Amino acid sequence: MKEQPIKYNMNTRILIVDDDPAIRESMHEYLEMEGFHADTLSSSEEAINFLKLNKIDIVITDIMMLGMNGLELTDIIKKKFDTDVIVMTGYSAEHSYEEAISKGASDFIFKPIRFEELHLRLRRVAKERQIAKERDQILEKLKKLAITDGLTKLYNSRYFYKQLDLEIDRLNRYNHSLSLLLIDIDHFKKYNDTYGHLEGDKVLTRMGQIIKSCLRRMDTAHRYGGEEFTVILPETACDEAAFVAERIRESIEDERFSPAAGKEIQITVSVGVTEYQSDERISVFVQRADKALYKSKDNGRNCLSCLPEKSLTAKKAT
């Protein structure tokens, strides 16, 4: 039974670098016949310029070439490009397998080239490249899951403290302002108890979307826990942060939810606003935002409060 072609061959781009035109042409013809997309060049210098403009998966390069040799080319490729390298050399050459691997080569093959052997080595390198790419994608997804709340798609509380620490460090270096919002959904337990957790989850999801829509790219929103959200506002003083908080509060107040047939429910939030004070601990900063939030609750909810008090303290919805 004839072996089925490897699927990844059709998507694998090869660059052959050799100053011998006969070798370039014969390898190019063979690889194209086997389903690879192959390009050829005669020098390392040409290869570097070509790689700057083209996405190449695997470079096959001779070691002995005029100008920059293949090992020097391999070293540059591994430092600057996401490309694997297979190096070629003659049996009598002084360069070793260990030397090629130390430069970052993925494999090593002797001249004269046996095309069947070259094909096997290309398949192995291409397969390992594919596996590495899939692994990196999985790791990136896991990293994102570790810092993201699954329901709202906002950052989670674990990432909140890391981000806050980074912003405080940046504030200390550049002498910028930094403000924090703490947002709590009013009477959310009653909503959950009345309409069920699935409907409550819909509210939380929509809250995340609304909050995010009111922010700049440099701001970060987090689900702090339960029905509480935090927003970090870099380069923002307390008065400016209060305007952001009011925009969020109004946007949420304008939203309507339909947890049951014939029901249209308005959801409101209470917000605490505060600005970082020089050299204070993160815990003190967050606690002050929490105190501002509870001041809003004491003032009747659906409002915002600033600590230290500012001109927009406890702005009540009309």
Residue, then its C-alpha position, 0 to 999 in steps of 0.5 A: m500500500k502506498e504511503q500517504p503524503i505528510k499533510y504538513n509538507m504542503n505548508t512547509r517553506i524551505l530555503i536552500v542556500d548553497d553556492d553550487p548551482a547544480i546542488r541547488e537546482s537538483m535539491h529544489e527539483y526534488l523538494e518541489m516534487e515531494g510537495f514542499h515549497a522551496d526557494t534557492l539562494s547562493s549566499s548567506e548574505e542573500a539568505i538573511n535579506f530574504l528571511k527579513l521579507n519572507k516566512i521560511d520554516i526550514v533553511i538547508t545550508d551548506i557550511m562551506m560558502l564564499g563570504m559568510n559560512g553556513l555556521e555563521l548563517t545558522d547562528i544569525i538565523k536562530k537569534k533573529f528568526d523563527t526558522d529551523v536549520i539543517v546544515m550540509t557538509g562534506y565527509s572530509a570537512e573539519h566541521s562537526y555535528e556538535e559544532a552545528i548543533s551548538k550554533g542552533a542547527s536542528d539537524f546535520i547531513f553529509k554530502p553527497i546528499r541522498f535525497e531519501e535521507l534528506h526527505l526523512r530529516l526534513r520530515r522529522v524537523a518539520k514534525e518537531r517544529q509543528i509539535a513545538k508550535e502546538r506546545d507553545q500555543i497550549l502554554e499561551k492558552l494556559k497562561k491566559l487561563a491562569i490570569t483570566d476570569g472564565l465567565t467575564k473574560l476580564y483579568n482575575s484577582r490574582y492578576f489584579y495584584k500583579q498588575l497593581d504592583l507593576e503600575i505602582d513601580r511605574l508610578n514611582r519611576y515616572n512620577h505619574s498618578l494612579s487611581l483605582l475603582l472598586i465596583d460592586i453590583d447592588h443587591f446582586k444576591k437578591y437577583n441571584d436568589t430570585y432568578g437563579h445563578l444562570e441569570g446572575d451569570k448573564v449579568l456578570t458577563r454583561m458587567g464585564q463587557i460594559i466596564k471594558s467598553c468604558l476604558r482606555r487601552m492602558d486601563t485594566a479591568h478585573r473581576y475581583g470576586g463574586e459581584e465585585f470588579t476593580v479597574i486600575l487607571p494608570e496616569t489618572a488622578c482621582d477627579e479624572a477617575a471619578f468621571v470614568a467611574e460615573r461613565i461606568r455607573e451610568s452605562i450599567e444603569d441604562e442597561r436592562f435585563s430580562p431574567a424572566a418572561g415579561k420582566e425588565i430589570q435595571i441593575t445598578v452599581s456602587v463605586g469606590v474611587t481612590e488615588y495612590q498616595s506616595d509610598e503606601r502599601i498596596s493593601v492600604f491602597v485597596q482598603r481605601a478603595d473598599k472604604a470608598l465603596y462602602k461609603s457609596k453603599d451607605n449613601g444609598r447605592n447607585c453612586l460613587s464616592c472618592l477617598p480622599e474626598k473630591s468634588l465628585t464625592a457621592k454623586k447620586a443618580t437622578 
